[in-house]
Structure formats: C-alpha cells, structure tokens
Amino acid sequence: PSWGLMISEAKGMMFFDPWLIGVPGAALFALILAINLLGDGVRDVTAPENRN
C-alpha cells in the first residue's frame, strides 16, 4: 500500500497507536527531503552560471 493510504487509514487510531502515522509520515518526509537535496545538488553541478 502507499504511504498516503497508510496515513489516511491510521487517522482513526492515532491516539492509541501513533506510530501507525509516525512511521509512514517520517518515511515520506525523508523521501521528499532526499529528492529535494538531490535536485539541489544536480542544479549546482549543472548550472552554467557557476562555471568559470
């Protein structure tokens, strides 16, 4: 299942089992952060204004 679906289904149980939202939420956060950092790195390497 997708992480978004896992978070959506766990909303009703978040007071009893908060890790059901926390684990997929943290994984989604880490994935988005990694993609953003990778994109910044690629931009820095390929940007023509940074070349001498």
C-alpha positions as CSV (number, residue, x, y, z in Angstrom):
1,P,0.0,0.0,0.0
2,S,1.0,3.6,-0.5
3,W,2.3,5.7,2.4
4,G,-0.6,8.2,1.9
5,L,-3.2,5.4,2.2
6,M,-1.4,4.1,5.3
7,I,-1.6,7.5,6.9
8,S,-5.2,8.0,5.9
9,E,-6.3,4.7,7.3
10,A,-4.4,5.3,10.6
11,K,-6.1,8.6,11.3
12,G,-8.8,7.0,13.4
13,M,-6.3,5.1,15.6
14,M,-3.7,7.9,16.1
15,F,-4.5,8.3,19.8
16,F,-4.0,4.6,20.5
17,D,-1.2,3.8,18.0
18,P,0.6,7.0,17.0
19,W,3.4,5.1,15.3
20,L,0.9,4.0,12.6
21,I,1.0,7.6,11.3
22,G,4.5,8.5,12.5
23,V,6.5,5.8,10.6
24,P,5.0,6.3,7.1
25,G,4.9,10.1,7.8
26,A,8.6,10.1,8.6
27,A,9.4,7.9,5.6
28,L,7.5,10.2,3.3
29,F,9.3,13.2,4.9
30,A,12.7,11.6,4.4
31,L,11.9,10.7,0.8
32,I,10.8,14.2,-0.1
33,L,13.8,15.7,1.7
34,A,16.2,13.4,-0.2
35,I,14.6,14.2,-3.6
36,N,14.9,18.0,-2.8
37,L,18.5,17.7,-1.8
38,L,19.3,15.6,-4.8
39,G,17.7,18.1,-7.1
40,D,19.7,20.9,-5.4
41,G,22.9,19.0,-6.0
42,V,22.1,18.3,-9.6
43,R,21.3,22.0,-10.2
44,D,24.6,23.1,-8.5
45,V,26.6,20.8,-10.7
46,T,24.8,21.6,-14.0
47,A,24.2,25.4,-13.5
48,P,26.1,27.3,-16.2
49,E,26.4,30.5,-14.0
50,N,28.7,28.6,-11.6
51,R,31.3,27.6,-14.2
52,N,34.4,29.6,-14.7
